[in-house]
Amino acid sequence: MRIQVRLFATYREIVGSRGLTWSARDGLTLQELVDGVVAKYPRLAGHRDTMLLAVNHDFAPSDRILQEGDEVALLPPVSGGAP
């Protein structure tokens, strides 16, 4: 199956692209996808613990099973705003 991976901010700079098309086996979890992306782009490893994950525009847990055509977003933590 194919998954679209969208990268934002620092992650985009590390990978050198706004997105990737990821080929994967059926039953892949979001965590396994992240593991694969980090293995291919090891500079992302230092961001793994704070990475926000979304599938099809909704935040998702790492154990979510991905489906053909899903769009996964890897987002850095968000900060700012008024106290």
N, C-alpha and C positions, 0 to 999 in steps of 0.2 A: 504494500500500500504506500501511498505518498501523502506526506504531511508537509504543510507550508509552515516554516518557522520564521517569525518576524522578530527582528532584533532592534532594540532601542538604546539610545544614548551611548554609554560607554561600551556596551556589548556590541553595538554596531561598529564602533571604532576598532575594537579588538578583532572582530571577524573580518572587517573590511567590506561588509555588505549589509544591506537593509534586511535581507532575508535569504533563506535557504530552502531548497526543496529536499526533503529527507525521505529516503526510501526505507521502509521498515516492515517487519513481519506483523501479521495480524496479532492482536492481543497486547501490543506494546503499551506500557504504561507511560504516563507523562514523565515520571522519574527516570525510566530507562532511556527515554528520548533525551532528557537533559544530560544524563550520564554520557550518552553517545556524542552529543554536541561538545561537552566539556573535554572528552577524550580527543576529539578532533582539534579543538581550540583550547589547549591547556591554560592559556592566560585567563580564561573564564573561571578557572577553579577557585580563585580567591574571592569570587563574587557569589559562589554557589549558595552559601548560607543565607544571603539576603535577597536572592533572586525571587521576584514575584512571577507567578505562572498563570497564564490565562489560556483558555481554549475557546475558540469561537466567540471572543469578546467578553467572556465571563471568567473571573478568577476561578481556579480549579485546584483541587488537592493533587498531590504528587502521585497518588495511586489511581488516578483516573485512567481508564482504558481509552486509548485513542482509536479513532475511526478513519477510514479512507476520506481524504479531503479536508480533515480538520485543519484549522489554522491555530497554531500555538504561538503565543507571544511571550518572549523572555524580557522582563522589565526590571530595571533597577529600582531600589526602594525610593519612595517619594517622600520628600520632606518640604517643609516650608509652611506658609500660612500664618495667620495671626494666632497668638496664644489665647 
